[in-house]
Amino acid sequence: MDKDQFFKALAARTGYAGQEPPPPPRWEAPRELFFGEQERLEVFIRESEALGVSVSLVPHEQAAREAIGKLVASRGYTRVVTAPNAGGSIDRVDHDEFAAAQFGLCRADHAVAETGSIVLETGPHNPRCVSLLPPVAGFLVPRSKIVSRVGEVLTEVSAHRDDLTSCLNFISGPSKTADIEHNLCVGVHGPGEVHVWIIENL
Amino acid sequence: MAEHGHNRFEARVAKAVSDGFLSKALRRAQDTFGPKRAAVIESLPDWQGWRDHTAAVRKHTIAHLDHYLRQFIENVEARGARVYLAADAREAREYIVGLACEKGVRSIVKSKSMVTEEIHLNQALEQQGMEVVETDLGEYIIQLAKEPPSHIIAPAIHKTKEQVAEIFSALAGRKLSSQPEELTAFAREVLREKFLRADMGISGCNFGVASTGSLVLVSNEGNARLSTTLPRVHVAVMGMERLVPDLESLDPILTVLPRSATGQKATTYLTVLSGPRREGDKDGPEELHVVIVDNGRSGILGTAYQSVLQCIRCGACLNACPVYRQIGGHSYGSVYPGPIGAVLSPLLAGMEKHRALPFASSLCGACQEVCPARVPLTDLLVELRRDMVCRGMSTRRERLAFLGFGLLAKSPRLFGWALKGAYRALAPWAKNGRIERGPGPLSGWTQSRNFPQPPRESFRSWWAARKSGPEQGE
């Protein structure tokens, strides 16, 4: 189609032809939805657990690594993929290799208390497939990165929109479906098991 | 023909209401979604405020759609993606099929998208010998069953687990149990292989962000992430009204959408894609194409129906609708069922084709009451009815009936006679004050319920007698 024609016709229909719109409507979320520092942590843990996520609170990163080491050893995992932002090194992503991995570990860039969400600004330091292809996903969450609401992350990301990653992900619990007679089944396409280690001193 | 379309609607409804499985499934769906939604919005402070803000954002975007669409296209292109603006379904299909041929695509994975259903994309791709696989579990089930979706967000709610087991067993070549976990695990295994081998991923787009050129996708299963990450080419297809001005504007929408749709505070995955894979990225598609579909939408702008474009496709109106509960999604004969479909389908695909839909509503207002984007669905249904009658699209029988009623209602004397006459005329069919099988036009009503016999003495004559009685006594 002829784009110019199309937009001319469209502008005639909206009745605002050639006019710059006023700023989009803004609204303050109710104050009850914003938590203090301690409460944010508690709500995040509660909401994550309600989604079926296993949450551990650890004092420092070293303790998280030890806990992860234990999990990997106790499960007998031999194929683990770790994102560069969680101390791993990945030269290239081979889809088949990642799909065969048993566990994927990466670091969260933000976390949202209200919805128990992990936020990943995926990119070179954290490829998309790490948190997507293995059946078990692990996330390191610095305690200071937990905010109350999704809107705060959006505002933060928007403030740095020139650096916006090609893929921003909010992940809330394990992959799930209820498409067969409303029975909840986890792990339908993404990871069916999610572990979170909240690092207190970060 | 209009009459023909109407009859087909009635035939579909008759089939649906006599299907016991379907009735059970529909009741279960509404009785599951309804209370879950109610509980989750109960726990959110100021639900009505969130609705107001969602409606305000959508209304603002639609009112300035030309501006935001232009901005969106510029920003998507600036991020290295290609944009194609399709005037109608045919243009959209031809572009995508042409692209797939040009790229030598053989297998395609799709994540759930209503607009690709609207433009009948799958058939067009399959005609070129390409394999097209729906990857949302519900969509996959109905694709294998060769049926259209029956619900916007739960496309296979009309299927029982035994039916799914049968469908999957045929594919597996072995007998699968009807355990939902086992069936889901089987689907994961089959579809994972498809994801890994596909050359192209096709997704919808819940929202496009004008100021950043981003595509927002929500899903619970993770198939949207896989479809937009693994194949080398990603094609996103979106209705041209599905925009928001900026990332901040998503806040109220993302707050109301999952709560209204499935009663969740958030879907498992919320993905914001901005352009294809970048330098340094180790995965993600090499190419991103965004196909923006008009297909009748711009014709709705600037009319009395503009507010229908505020819809965020949550499906809450379907879950609240007493008519949908009885007749299910397929009866609507359109990609978009339920109250939103009854408004949208005639506007997008033509009033003649879907002339029965605006009348398939009791106008109870439940849809309007739950809509998180405050689309005035009931008002729009009434407006459509008026529009259709003004265009002479009512049936002859209906026109005669209203002509007759108009004559009677204009004359008190004729009206009184008619009331008296009704008692006598219907007396032969009445038993104990009830008519169980009425004659002529009444038979439609008495098919499913009794009709009260008109009383011997009408209210009007009783009132007149009563009024004169006490006054005389005073």
Contacts between the chains, C-beta under 8 A, distances in Angstrom:
chain1	res1	chain2	res2	distance
A	1	B	85	6.1
A	1	B	86	7.5
A	1	B	87	4.4
A	1	B	91	6.9
A	3	B	85	6.2
A	6	B	85	6.5
A	6	B	87	7.4
A	6	B	294	7.8
A	6	B	298	7.8
A	7	B	66	5.7
A	7	B	69	7.6
A	7	B	70	6.2
A	9	B	298	6.9
A	10	B	65	6.5
A	10	B	66	4.2
A	10	B	69	7.1
A	10	B	298	5.6
A	10	B	301	6.9
A	11	B	66	4.3
A	12	B	302	7.8
A	13	B	66	8.0
A	13	B	298	6.3
A	13	B	301	4.1
A	13	B	302	3.8
A	14	B	62	8.0
A	14	B	63	6.1
A	14	B	64	6.4
A	14	B	65	5.7
A	14	B	66	5.3
A	14	B	301	6.0
A	14	B	302	6.6
A	15	B	302	6.5
A	16	B	63	6.8
A	16	B	64	5.7
A	16	B	66	7.2
A	16	B	67	7.1
A	17	B	66	7.4
A	19	B	67	7.8
A	20	B	67	7.3
A	21	B	60	7.1
A	21	B	63	7.6
A	21	B	64	3.8
A	21	B	67	5.3
A	21	B	68	7.7
A	21	B	245	7.9
A	22	B	60	7.9
A	24	B	57	6.5
A	24	B	60	5.6
A	24	B	61	7.6
A	24	B	244	7.9
A	24	B	245	4.0
A	24	B	246	6.4
A	24	B	248	7.7
A	24	B	249	5.3
A	25	B	53	6.8
A	25	B	56	4.2
A	25	B	57	5.8
A	25	B	60	5.6
A	25	B	249	7.9
A	26	B	248	7.1
A	27	B	49	7.3
A	27	B	52	8.0
A	27	B	53	4.2
A	27	B	56	7.6
A	27	B	252	6.5
A	29	B	251	7.2
A	29	B	255	8.0
A	30	B	45	4.2
A	30	B	46	4.8
A	30	B	49	7.2
A	32	B	45	4.8
A	33	B	45	6.3
A	47	B	265	7.4
A	90	B	282	6.1
A	91	B	282	7.9
A	92	B	282	6.0
A	93	B	282	4.5
A	93	B	283	4.2
A	95	B	196	5.5
A	95	B	230	5.8
A	95	B	283	7.7
A	96	B	196	6.3
A	99	B	192	6.6
A	99	B	196	6.2
A	112	B	266	7.9
A	114	B	265	6.7
A	115	B	265	4.8
A	115	B	266	3.8
A	116	B	266	7.9
A	117	B	266	5.9
A	117	B	270	7.7
A	123	B	278	7.4
A	123	B	280	7.0
A	123	B	281	5.9
A	124	B	280	4.1
A	124	B	281	6.1
A	124	B	282	6.5
A	127	B	281	7.4
A	127	B	282	4.3
A	127	B	283	4.8
A	128	B	225	7.2
A	128	B	229	4.9
A	128	B	283	5.1
A	128	B	284	6.0
A	129	B	229	6.7
A	129	B	230	8.0
A	129	B	283	5.0
A	132	B	222	6.8
A	132	B	225	5.5
A	132	B	226	6.7
A	132	B	229	6.4
A	149	B	251	7.6
A	150	B	251	6.4
A	150	B	254	5.7
A	150	B	255	7.3
A	150	B	266	7.2
A	150	B	270	7.9
A	151	B	248	7.2
A	151	B	251	3.6
A	151	B	255	7.9
A	154	B	247	4.7
A	154	B	248	5.7
A	154	B	250	5.8
A	154	B	251	5.8
A	155	B	247	7.7
A	155	B	248	5.8
A	157	B	247	6.1
A	157	B	272	7.9
A	158	B	211	7.9
A	158	B	212	7.7
A	158	B	246	6.3
A	158	B	247	4.1
A	158	B	248	5.7
A	161	B	211	7.3
A	161	B	212	5.4
A	161	B	247	7.2
A	164	B	212	5.9
A	164	B	214	7.2
A	164	B	274	5.1
A	165	B	274	7.1
A	166	B	79	7.9
A	166	B	273	6.8
A	166	B	274	5.6
A	166	B	275	5.4
A	166	B	276	6.9
A	166	B	277	6.3
A	166	B	278	5.0
A	166	B	281	5.9
A	166	B	284	5.9
A	167	B	229	7.6
A	167	B	271	6.7
A	167	B	272	7.4
A	167	B	273	5.6
A	167	B	274	7.6
A	167	B	284	6.1
A	168	B	271	7.2
A	168	B	272	4.1
A	168	B	273	8.0
A	168	B	274	7.6
A	169	B	225	7.2
A	169	B	269	6.6
A	169	B	270	7.2
A	169	B	271	5.4
A	169	B	272	7.7
A	170	B	266	6.9
A	170	B	269	7.1
A	170	B	270	3.9
A	170	B	271	7.8
A	171	B	268	6.8
A	171	B	269	6.1
A	172	B	265	7.7
A	172	B	266	4.6
A	172	B	267	7.0
A	172	B	268	5.4
A	172	B	269	7.7
A	172	B	270	7.9
A	173	B	268	5.7
A	174	B	268	7.1
A	175	B	220	7.2
A	175	B	221	5.7
A	175	B	222	4.2
A	175	B	268	5.9
A	175	B	269	7.7
A	176	B	220	5.2
A	176	B	221	7.0
A	176	B	268	5.8
A	177	B	137	4.7
A	177	B	138	7.7
A	177	B	184	6.3
A	177	B	220	6.2
A	177	B	221	5.0
A	178	B	154	7.7
A	178	B	220	8.0
A	178	B	262	7.6
A	179	B	136	7.4
A	179	B	137	4.2
A	179	B	138	3.6
A	179	B	141	6.9
A	179	B	154	6.5
A	179	B	155	7.7
A	179	B	156	5.5
A	180	B	137	7.2
A	180	B	141	7.7
A	180	B	156	7.6
A	180	B	159	7.6
A	180	B	161	5.2
A	180	B	164	5.5
A	180	B	180	4.2
A	180	B	183	5.9
A	180	B	184	6.9
A	181	B	25	7.7
A	181	B	28	7.3
A	181	B	160	6.5
A	181	B	161	5.0
A	181	B	180	6.6
A	182	B	28	6.5
A	182	B	29	7.2
A	182	B	32	4.9
A	182	B	157	7.9
A	183	B	161	7.5
A	183	B	180	3.8
A	183	B	181	7.8
A	185	B	180	5.4
A	185	B	181	5.4
A	185	B	184	4.0
A	187	B	184	7.7
A	187	B	185	7.8
A	187	B	188	6.8
A	188	B	137	5.7
A	188	B	184	5.3
A	188	B	187	6.8
A	188	B	188	5.7
A	188	B	221	4.6
A	188	B	222	7.1
A	188	B	223	7.8
A	189	B	135	7.1
A	189	B	188	6.4
A	189	B	191	6.9
A	189	B	192	7.5
A	189	B	195	7.9
A	189	B	221	4.6
A	189	B	222	3.9
A	189	B	223	4.7
A	189	B	225	7.8
A	189	B	226	5.8
A	190	B	221	7.1
A	190	B	222	2.8
A	190	B	225	6.6
A	190	B	226	7.6
A	190	B	268	7.2
A	190	B	269	7.0
A	191	B	222	7.9
